[in-house]
Amino acid sequence: ARAVIFYDHYPSRYRKIVVSGVWSYGLRVRSPAPIPSVHIRLEDAVPLIRRGIGKKVSISVATRIRMSRGSNVEAIIPGRSEGSILVSAHHDRWFDSYRDNTVGVETLLQIALHSRKLRTPRHEIRLVSFTAEEIGDPGMPAWYWGYGSRSYAASIDANNILIGLVIDTAHKTPLRISYTSPDHAYKVFGRLALDIELEGYGHPYTDAPSLWMRGIPTITIHNLQDLYPIYHTDLDVREGYRGFPSILGKEILGILLDIDPKGVGAE
């Protein structure tokens, strides 16, 4: 093919998706797509397919790649004992993307606001909002996402981080929990007042791999599987979940005040 036209599975939405030029993921392999590709709405595809069979279709695509600057943002809540707990989200987005991931950033802000009214936590809490989670690696590798968190993880002493929490698309209950260690997941979320669903090991399509590749035990709080119909589309807008980040932030902070990840026996 000289080019590819993708149409959406669902109607009345535009979707932004990365198309890779290789059949795998990796940090050492460059992945620009070798041919132009465009995405169109389902309702635009139907007449195109009906009228275009056996005919030539012209696509005009102009692409410009330029370097830009993004910033990771970090705030620290001091603790009483050695070691830090990292709580993270990402602030870059496609379209409005309220659930992916404005809700995560709002949850971090709520943790910060609630912490001002409570006592000093056992361990230092690092609140970090990452840039360039969706795409942004200037090397354009096949593993294109998580560039901001990879840069952050490479700049810190990972041995000082006792556990990392990644909040990504967490906008409703039951919350889906993915983890590098079930023992850590039960330790942290065993007494959470909100409904949860333990999904199993890891979640690669988040910032979590940037942390676990540095040996940091990681828990991802998400609703990715519930989001697929509007994932990366112009329909992911703020509606109906305005108070949820405050509830989630308060619950997470309540757990983090006294938790001691050192007491978890898992390797």
Buried (B, 14 or more C-beta within 10 A) or exposed (E): EEEEBEBBEEEEBBBBEBBBEBEEBEEEBEBEBEEBBEBBBEEBBEEBEEEEEEEEEEEEEEEEEEEEEBEBBBBEBEBEEEBBBBBBBBBBBBBBBBBBBBBBBBBBBBBBEBBEEEEEBBBBBBBBBBBBBBBBBEEBBBBBBBBBBBBBBEEBEBEEBBBBBBBBBBBBBEBBBBBBBEBBBBBBBEEBEBEBEBBEEBBEBBBBBBBBBBEBBBBBBBBBEBBEEBBBBBBBEBEEBEEBBBBBBBBBBBBBBEBEBEEBEBE
